[in-house]
């Protein structure tokens, strides 16, 4: 089943067209990476898919009419409630979704994110990796169908990055879908089922990581990224 089907999306800001007739499908139970250089329209595309921006042209079809209640979005930083513990933050965010969790359920959610022994620690005093895991816990407290993550492991050490990726895989094993953006091509290659590569407001490549690497005759995604974003050489002035 497809959760989102976008056809012919076009978006213009003032006189500049930033999204140019884009088609995109997000299927249930997959991990999709949306990648490309800064400023090519990734954020605008995601904002349209989430219903934050309306396209000037094109259409978006969702798997249900109340889709926004079944979405979760995690930015690079999560504004935790200052002065409250990890457990209290989780309880407060669940209340915002009108979900009442028992103490046992709160503990289970924390343990699922490897925070079982830090529940009483103020959220802002957690390590960056712990804060990222807590952010995933509060973002997904309502058990959303589609989870959108912005640079989920940015700034983390290899161990913390591994832990976040494992949590993302667990979400998909729970029949949830993840759409994420990243500039870490190693992360994309190891985590994504499918890659959507954008440049200049358009999708220029799409497919499984190994498929794209083979089709383009490169050794890895780093080389693919450089190949797809290369600019013509500057001609010398005679």
N, C-alpha and C positions, 0 to 999 in steps of 0.2 A: 504494500500500500504506500502511496505517495502522501507525505504530509503537506508538502507545498509544491505547486506547479506555477511557475512564473513564465509568462510569454510576452515577448516584445517589450520589455520594460525600458522606458526612456525617462530620463530625469534631467531637467535643465535648471541651472541656477543663474538668474539674470540672462545673459546671452550665451552662456557656456553650457554645452551639452556634456554632462559628466557620465551618464549611462546611456548606451546606444543600442537599443533593441535587444536587450539581454533576455535569454531563455535559461531557466534553471529549474531543476527538480531536486527535491530533498526527500529521500525515501525513508521509511520507518526502519529503525534498527541498524543504521549505518553511522559511521564516523566520517564526516566530510570536512576537508580542509579547504578554506578559501584563502588563496595566497596571491601575492603580487606586490609590486613596489608600493611605497606610500603614495597616496594621492591619485590612485587609479580608479577609485570608486567602490572599494570594498565596504567601507562603513556606510556609504549611501545605499548600497545594495542591501545590506543587512537591515538598515533602518526601514527600508520599504518592505522587506520580507516580514518584519515584526509589526508592521502596521503603524510605525511611527511617522513615516513619510508616505505620501501618496504619489504614485508614479504619474507623470504627465501623459504617458501613453502606455498601453499594455494592460495586462490583467494578472492577478494573483488568485489562485484557487487554493483553499485550505481544506484540511481533512475534516474539519468540523466548524460550525458557526461561532462557537465560543472558544476559538483556538487560543486567544490571549490568556485565558485562565489556565492553559496547559503549556505555557512557555516559561522558560527561565533564562535570564541573561546575567552573566557574570563579567563585569569589567575587570580591568587589570588590578584595581584597588576596590575594596569593599569598605564602606563607611560604617564600621562597627559602632555600637553604642558605647561611648567612652564611660569608663568606670564600672562596666558590667563584665562579668566573667564570660567565658566561652559558652557555658551552659545557659546563662541568662540571655546572652545574645541569640542563641538558637531558639529559646523559648519566646523571645520578643518577636523575632522574625516569623515564627510559626503563628503567633497571634495575629500578625498583619495579614496572614492568609486565612485567618479564622480557623486555625487548626489548634486543637488543644492536645498537647502531648503530656503524658504522665512522666514522672521522674524516670521510670524504667525505660520509657520510649526515648526520652532525651539522651539517656546514657547509651542506649543502643545506637542512636544516630551518631553520637560522638565516637563510639568505638568503631563504627563502620568507617569513619574517616581517620582512624588511628589517633584519636584525641581523648580516649577514655580516661587517661590519668591527668589530663590538663583541664578538665571541666571547670574547676574553680579558679583557674588562672585568668586574670583580666585579659580580654581579647587583644588589646593593643600591646600587651607584653609578650604575646606569643612570638615565636620566630616567624620569619617570612613564610617558610614552608608550612608551618602550622596554621598561619593565617589563611594561606591559600586553601588548605584543606577545610578549615572552618567556613570559608567563603563558599566552597562547594556544598557544604552541609546546609547552610542557610539558604543558598540559592535554590536547592532542590528539595527543600523541606516539604513542599506540596506535591512531590512526586510528578514532576512535569513530563510530558511526552517528548518535547523538543527542548534541548539545552544549548544555548549559544554562549561560547566562551571566547573572550578576547585575550590572546596571548596567555594561555593558562599557566605556563611555566616560566614566564619572563622573570629574570633575575634570580632564579633558584639554582642551587648547586645540583650536581648530578643525582644525588640520593633523593632530594626533595622532588626533583623533576620526575624521577622514576615513580615515586609514590603518587603524584598527581595523575600520571598517565595510567597507572593501575586503577585508580578510582574512576577515571573516564571509561576504561574498558569494562569495569563492573557495571557502570550505567547502561552500556549497550547490552551487556548480558542480561540486564533487567528489562530489555525491550525498549529502552529509551534511545533517543537519537541525539547525536552531538554534531553541531556545526561549530567549527573553531577557526580562528585566524592565527597565523604564526609566521615568524620570519626564521624560525629554526627548522631548516630543511631536514635535519636528522630526525627531529621530532615528527615532522610531517610524514616522513618515509616509514617510520616505525609504527605510527599510530593510525594514520588515515586509511580507510578503505577506498576512498575516492578523493581525488584532488580536483578542485576547480581553480584554474589559473586565470587571473584577470590582468589586463593591461589596457590602458587608455579607454576605460569604460566598457570593455567588451571581454567576453570569455575567449581566450586564445588557445586553451588546451584543457582537456578534461579526461579523467580516467583513473584507473588504479596506478599507484606509484610505479610499480615494475613495468606496467604497460607503457606508460609515458616515457620512462627511461629507455626502454627498448625501441620504441617508435622513433625517438629522436636521436638515437645513436650516441647516448652519453653514458657516463659511468654511474652517476648518482643525481639526486635532485638539485644539489648545488650547481652542477654543471648545466642541468636543464634550466634552472633559474637564470643563469648568466646567458645562456643561449637565447632564451625567449625575451629577455629584456635588453639585449645588446642594441646599441645605437650605431648608425653608420659612422665610419671613421671620418674625422674632420679633414677636408682636403687642404693641403698646403696652399698658401697664397704665393703665386709667382711674382 
